[in-house]
């Protein structure tokens, strides 16, 4: 899988749009614009998030968001 690579630019300001949601393996058929189509035909959604800032600021906030996502997920679902 390709790694997310933001354009290098020192203090250049950028915007990252991303979404995260965990689904059972094999149940996702397609993902388009935050809409998820399951193999069973039903649909779901992925909330999209936006982070503005420099590459360093965006990376720091994204890593904190990913950690928080898995902290919350691990409380709700037994892994």
Secondary structure, DSSP 8 states (H G I E B T S, - for coil): ---------TT--EEEEEE-----TT-EEEEETTEEEETTS-EEE--EEEEEE-HHHHHHHHHHHHHHHHHHHHHHS--
